[in-house]
Every structure is written in C-alpha cells, then in structure tokens.
Amino acid sequence: MPTDKLLYQRTGAIARIVFNNPARHNAVSLEMWEAANDALDQAAADPDVRVLVVAGAGGKAFVSGADISKFESERASAEAVERYNRTGEQVYSKLHGFPRPTIAAIQGYCVGGGVGIATSCDIRLCSEGSRFAIPAARLGLGYAFAGIRRLVDVVGPAFAKEMFFTARQYSASEAAAMGLVNRIVPDGEFAAYLEDYVQTIAGNAPLTVAQVKRTVGEVVKDPAERDIAACERMIAACFASEDYREGRTAFMEKRRPVFKGR
C-alpha cells in the first residue's frame, strides 16, 4: 500500500526504506506499517539489492513509536489493536529475517517501536545526538515476546530489563555501552559515513555475506532448532561460485574484485 509517509528507494545495490513523518518525529501509523511490509517484500524480491538501509526523514528522529494521533481511529478496539500489533510484528519479522544485510541509520529519537525496528536490523549506526527509550511502562502497554527476545539478543537480559523497568531515555554513548548500537558517528559526518559503510558491504561477496548472516542466525537459536545443514550448503555454494574464483584472481592481480553474487 503506497503512502507518502513511507518511502522506498533503490540506488544501485542499496535499497532504502524511509519513515517519512517528520512533523510527528516519524511516529508510525497502521498505513505506514502496511506500506513498510510491501516495501520489504519488494526489496527481498529484487536480486540487485545487496544492502537495505532503514532510516527516518528529517534528521531529528529515526522512529518515535506509534502515532498517538491515530489511536482513536486505529487502536480504539481490541480487534484494532490486534491488527495494528500484528502488522507491526510482520515488519519486525521480515526485517529480522531479511536475506541480505540490514542497517538501521539512526539520527535523533529512537523510541518504542523505533527500538523494535532497530533491533530487527543486523547493524545499528547512530549519530551523536541520538536518544533511545522504550516507554511502555509509562503507558501501561504489554510487550510481545518476540520483540523482547530481539532486544535481549542484542543487549542481553539485564539491560533489556533496565530499559523497560526505568522507561527512561538513553544517550548514544549509553546505547553503545550496552551494545544497542554498533557505531556512534558525529552528527555532521553521519551521511558520508553511512554511505561509505553500506558501499563497503555492497562491494563484498554477496554469497559470503548471506552465508554468514544465515549462520549467525542459526548460532543464536536454541540448539534443537538449528539448521546446520543449510549453513553447510551455503558454504559449499560459496566455494563453487564464480565469485570465489574472482576473489582469488583479484587477489593475485592486486585489484579490487568485482563480485556478481553467483
């Protein structure tokens, strides 16, 4: 479902999903969640996408949670709340299971559902002025198991409890200390740093990157649920690929490899 408040763009190998509601700090409505689902399907189906970036428009917020102005129309009944939550969880799940690297590009406020989106991505970069919070305990909200598990997987149980119990805001440096973000970038350098970062990933061997992403995903599962055979098949595919031959040849010729993902 297209909407001007959720943008999807692809430039070369880089796809971008942008939450575009800066007047409300990119607070998310049901319409935006539905559009994000469609954008994720489009990106996953595009073989030319090697990296997916998720960002917020305006530079002052990544995503600041649910759009409260829409509560009366979108969350006034138990059925409406269930639909809203189900649609949001579909976005988190699709992001978490996206077959290629996902980067949360965080500038400004990352609150509630914004943290949920960020922890569904593989890597989180933030500007120095970013702020993080999960204010559920100030609103009386229940939080789904899957969302809490993704947060625990990133920051561990103690920090996950602290974020929920206190419901306070955390600075970028505090977020980095707990492992919530991978890198803090000076505010004025964020766009250039992000571009270099994603282009570096996009220039590496896609089959290797995909194999490592899948394998890490299996590592963090309960042992009984792991599909190690699938990881081994992906490893074998790397060694049988044209890209493996290109990587060896480029190394011997002292040039940058040109990988094709096959």
C-alpha positions in Angstrom: 0.0 0.0 0.0 1.9 3.1 -1.2 2.0 6.2 1.1 3.9 9.4 1.1 4.8 8.8 4.7 6.8 5.6 3.9 9.3 5.9 1.1 11.1 3.1 -0.7 14.1 3.9 -2.9 16.8 1.9 -4.6 20.1 3.3 -5.9 22.4 0.7 -7.4 22.8 -2.1 -4.8 21.4 -0.1 -1.9 17.7 -0.1 -1.0 16.3 2.4 1.5 13.1 2.4 3.5 12.4 5.8 5.0 9.8 6.6 7.6 8.6 10.0 6.4 6.5 11.6 9.1 9.0 14.2 10.4 6.2 16.5 11.8 5.5 13.7 14.3 9.1 12.6 14.7 8.3 9.7 12.3 5.7 8.2 14.5 4.2 5.2 12.7 0.5 4.7 11.7 -1.1 1.5 10.6 -0.9 2.8 7.0 2.9 3.2 7.3 3.3 -0.3 8.8 1.4 -1.8 5.9 3.5 0.2 3.4 6.7 -1.0 5.1 5.5 -4.6 4.7 5.1 -4.0 1.0 8.5 -2.3 0.7 10.2 -5.2 2.5 8.6 -7.6 0.1 9.8 -5.5 -2.9 13.3 -5.3 -1.6 13.5 -9.0 -0.8 12.3 -9.9 -4.3 14.9 -7.7 -6.0 18.1 -9.6 -6.7 20.0 -6.4 -7.3 19.6 -5.3 -3.6 22.7 -6.1 -1.6 22.1 -3.9 1.4 18.9 -2.5 2.9 19.0 0.7 4.9 16.1 1.7 7.2 16.0 5.4 8.2 13.8 8.3 9.4 13.3 11.5 7.5 14.2 14.9 8.8 17.3 14.2 10.8 15.6 14.6 14.2 14.1 11.2 14.7 14.5 7.6 13.4 11.1 6.4 14.6 9.4 7.6 17.7 6.9 4.8 18.2 3.2 4.7 17.4 1.4 7.8 16.1 -0.8 8.6 19.1 -2.9 10.9 17.0 -4.2 7.8 15.2 -5.1 5.8 18.3 -8.8 6.7 18.1 -9.1 5.6 14.5 -6.6 2.7 14.6 -6.5 1.3 18.1 -9.9 2.1 19.7 -10.9 -1.6 20.0 -9.3 -4.9 20.9 -9.6 -6.0 17.3 -8.0 -2.8 16.0 -5.1 -3.1 18.5 -4.6 -6.7 17.4 -4.4 -5.7 13.8 -2.0 -2.9 14.5 0.3 -5.1 16.6 0.1 -7.9 14.1 1.1 -5.7 11.2 3.9 -4.1 13.1 5.2 -7.5 14.1 5.2 -8.6 10.4 7.6 -5.7 9.7 9.9 -6.6 12.6 9.9 -10.3 11.5 10.5 -9.5 7.8 13.4 -7.2 8.8 14.9 -9.7 11.2 14.7 -12.5 8.5 15.7 -10.3 5.5 18.1 -12.3 3.4 20.7 -9.5 3.0 22.4 -7.1 5.4 20.1 -4.6 7.0 21.3 -1.3 8.6 19.4 0.9 10.9 20.5 4.5 10.3 19.5 6.3 13.5 19.5 10.1 13.8 17.7 11.6 16.7 14.9 9.9 18.7 14.6 6.1 18.5 11.7 5.3 20.8 9.4 2.3 21.4 8.7 0.8 18.0 11.8 2.6 16.7 13.9 0.4 19.0 11.9 -2.6 17.8 12.8 -1.7 14.2 16.4 -1.1 15.1 16.9 -4.4 16.9 15.3 -6.2 14.0 18.2 -5.0 11.8 21.6 -6.6 11.6 23.6 -3.4 12.4 22.7 -0.1 14.1 24.6 3.1 13.4 23.6 6.3 15.2 24.5 10.0 15.3 26.0 11.5 18.5 22.7 13.3 19.4 20.5 10.2 19.2 18.3 9.2 22.1 16.8 5.8 22.9 13.9 4.7 25.0 11.1 2.1 25.5 8.4 3.9 27.4 5.9 1.0 27.6 5.9 1.1 31.5 4.8 4.7 31.4 1.9 3.9 29.1 0.7 0.6 30.6 1.4 -1.3 27.4 2.1 -5.0 27.1 5.1 -6.0 25.0 5.2 -9.1 22.8 7.6 -12.0 23.4 9.2 -11.7 20.0 10.1 -8.0 20.5 11.6 -8.6 23.9 13.6 -11.5 22.6 15.1 -9.5 19.8 16.1 -6.8 22.3 17.6 -9.4 24.7 19.5 -10.9 21.8 21.1 -7.5 21.2 21.7 -6.1 24.7 21.3 -9.0 27.0 18.7 -9.6 29.7 20.0 -7.2 32.3 20.0 -4.1 30.0 16.7 -5.2 28.4 15.1 -5.2 31.9 16.6 -1.9 32.7 15.3 -0.2 29.6 11.8 -1.5 30.3 11.8 -1.0 34.1 13.1 2.6 34.0 11.4 3.7 30.7 14.0 6.5 30.6 15.9 7.9 27.7 19.4 6.8 27.0 22.2 8.7 25.2 24.1 7.4 22.2 27.1 6.6 24.4 24.9 4.7 26.9 23.4 2.8 23.9 26.8 1.9 22.7 27.9 0.7 26.1 25.1 -1.7 26.3 25.6 -2.9 22.7 22.5 -1.4 21.3 24.4 0.4 18.6 27.5 -0.7 16.7 28.9 2.8 16.0 28.4 6.4 17.0 29.1 9.0 14.3 29.5 12.8 14.7 26.2 14.4 13.6 27.7 16.3 10.7 29.5 13.3 9.3 26.7 10.8 9.5 25.5 10.8 5.9 29.0 10.3 4.5 29.9 7.6 7.0 26.7 5.7 6.3 27.3 5.9 2.5 30.8 4.6 2.8 29.7 1.9 5.3 26.9 0.5 3.1 29.0 0.7 -0.1 31.8 -1.3 1.6 29.3 -4.1 2.5 27.7 -4.0 -1.0 31.1 -4.4 -2.6 31.9 -7.6 -0.8 30.9 -11.1 -1.9 27.1 -11.4 -1.6 27.1 -15.2 -1.2 29.7 -15.0 1.7 27.8 -12.2 3.4 24.5 -14.1 3.1 26.0 -17.3 4.4 27.5 -15.6 7.4 24.2 -13.8 8.1 22.4 -17.1 8.0 25.0 -18.9 10.1 24.9 -16.2 12.8 21.1 -16.5 12.8 21.4 -20.2 13.4 24.1 -19.8 16.2 21.7 -17.7 18.3 18.8 -20.2 18.0 18.2 -22.9 20.6 20.4 -25.9 19.6 17.4 -28.1 18.8 16.1 -25.5 16.2 19.4 -25.0 14.3 19.6 -25.9 10.7 23.4 -26.5 10.4 22.9 -28.4 7.1 21.5 -25.3 5.5 24.6 -23.4 6.6 26.9 -26.1 5.2 25.1 -25.9 1.8 25.6 -22.2 1.7 29.3 -22.7 2.5 29.6 -25.2 -0.4 27.9 -22.8 -2.7 30.5 -20.1 -1.9 33.4 -22.4 -2.8 31.7 -23.4 -6.0 30.9 -19.9 -7.1 32.2 -17.6 -9.8 32.8 -15.1 -7.0 35.2 -17.4 -5.2 37.3 -17.6 -8.4 37.0 -13.9 -8.9 38.2 -13.2 -5.4 41.3 -15.4 -5.8 42.1 -13.9 -9.2 41.7 -10.3 -8.0 44.0 -11.0 -5.0 46.7 -12.4 -7.3 46.3 -9.5 -9.7 46.3 -7.0 -6.9 43.0 -5.4 -7.9 39.5 -4.9 -6.3 37.3 -7.9 -7.0 34.0 -7.4 -8.9 31.5 -9.8 -7.3 28.3 -10.8 -9.1 26.6 -12.9 -6.5 27.0 -16.2 -8.4 
